[in-house]
């Protein structure tokens, strides 16, 4: 995505002797962050105007408010009816709705493309089990480099630290616990059974970053939580003020031990003995099928003109598949393969994603058959603007597709990071693809763009 900051950065990095060309290779990052991401860094950061990304975060907050209103507005407050409309199995709805209040906390990360005119929302991940919260460690490391710091100061670059937002929310949550110290609460990141080791480098990086923000984060799994005599939960003998939830509903459903542990956590949360940040209620709205409802005629009829304009501006057209009454959506998907992406409603790391233009009709038809047994959506294909990146070894400039991870919290825009991939290396941007690289985001004031036009 070309903008004033990118243009200026590329102009300086084009000089073979410029230190900006080798920025990522030279930068010293914190130890655990380096183990997790140091081998997959994009050669440069990406840039966006603070006004544009802040406005998009405001739009995300508005989309979130619409989503959480849908059960009451369109399904008579019945979460089972709402769950059926987005293809959620009843057992998952039961797990997600235990202790539901109807007012989940706004804490989410969008995955978005920028099409050259604006951001387009691909999915909205609602809840605390989000990667990328430690990405500002790279911002700070880049700013420790004298050459980049000079560039940043010359162009008034800034960044928003997602961990600042998260720690503020954790301290706020701890304030509801009578015996917690809200300045240094005891916080435990809790995964599902047997899952802590699956992403241990990521969790250690989060732990490292949070320690720098004044909180020593414990790591554990939900079945390890025990109840104390006063109702407070403990992890391996440590009394816990706040649980930073990193487990998902799918890890709990069908596991009696985990299910009992979740009830124990929800009870402690209801009694304000140990707070869960964030309860699983938010997962009711994280499915891509929930976004698809916003394009369903019956739901759109309940939206205001302002809400419909927001949905059409921010969200690519999305159809819910595999649910009652979705035959027309399935027929549309069969007829428009090349302009659609098929995605599971709930899925991680691009599991099950099929890009229509990358397969033939037979493969597309086979993929559509799976929608009869699993929640899926078909989404209008968004063609992103490419991020120009100079190869530090050859000096050649190549275009990269960037998937923007953009956080929104009760405090507003909560920071961002990018994962990027060259088109020759595929179309699905995930660290499971060896061509994917990651980087941090810097913002520039709108005035900088105006100056560049004079």
RAZI-V783966 format. One record per pair of residues at least 6 apart in sequence whose C-alpha atoms are under 6 Angstrom apart, sorted by sequence separation. I is the first residue (numbers start at 1). J is the second residue. If there is no record, write none. Layout:
I;J
I;J
This chain:
71;77
113;119
143;149
227;233
233;239
234;240
252;258
268;274
269;275
390;396
408;414
13;20
75;82
113;120
175;182
226;233
233;240
252;259
269;276
390;397
407;414
13;21
112;120
174;182
226;234
389;397
407;415
112;121
225;234
389;398
112;122
207;217
225;235
319;329
343;353
388;398
406;416
425;435
71;82
111;122
171;182
342;353
388;399
405;416
111;123
342;354
387;399
405;417
110;123
341;354
386;399
387;400
405;418
110;124
341;355
386;400
404;418
109;124
341;356
386;401
403;418
421;436
109;125
340;356
403;419
420;436
108;125
402;419
420;437
108;126
338;356
402;420
419;437
24;43
108;127
337;356
338;357
401;420
419;438
107;127
400;420
401;421
418;438
400;421
418;439
400;422
417;440
417;441
136;161
416;441
292;318
292;319
193;221
292;320
133;162
188;217
192;221
133;163
187;217
188;218
189;219
190;220
191;221
192;222
345;375
184;215
188;219
190;221
289;320
344;375
345;376
190;222
242;274
245;277
344;376
241;274
242;275
243;276
244;277
343;376
242;276
243;277
343;377
223;258
342;377
342;378
341;378
223;261
341;379
340;379
340;380
341;381
232;273
340;381
232;274
339;381
322;371
322;372
186;240
187;241
186;241
187;242
188;243
189;244
190;245
191;246
192;247
321;376
187;243
188;244
190;246
191;247
289;345
321;377
288;345
320;377
287;345
319;377
192;251
287;346
319;378
318;378
318;379
317;379
317;380
316;380
134;206
349;430
289;377
177;272
177;273
29;141
128;245
129;246
128;278
127;278
127;282
126;282
126;286
125;286
124;286
36;201
123;288
36;202
33;205
32;205
104;282
100;281
96;280
97;281
96;281
121;314
120;314
121;315
120;315
86;289
87;323
162;414
162;415
161;415
160;415
115;383
115;384
116;385
114;384
115;385
113;384
159;442
158;442
159;443
158;443
157;443
157;444
87;375
113;403
112;403
112;404
111;404
111;405
110;405
110;406
109;406
109;407
108;407
108;408
107;408
107;409
106;409
106;410
57;408
57;413
54;413
22;392
21;392
1;385
1;386
1;387
50;443
45;439
47;441
49;443
50;444
42;437
45;440
46;441
47;442
48;443
49;444
50;445
41;437
42;438
45;441
47;443
49;445
40;437
41;438
42;439
49;446
41;439
4;449
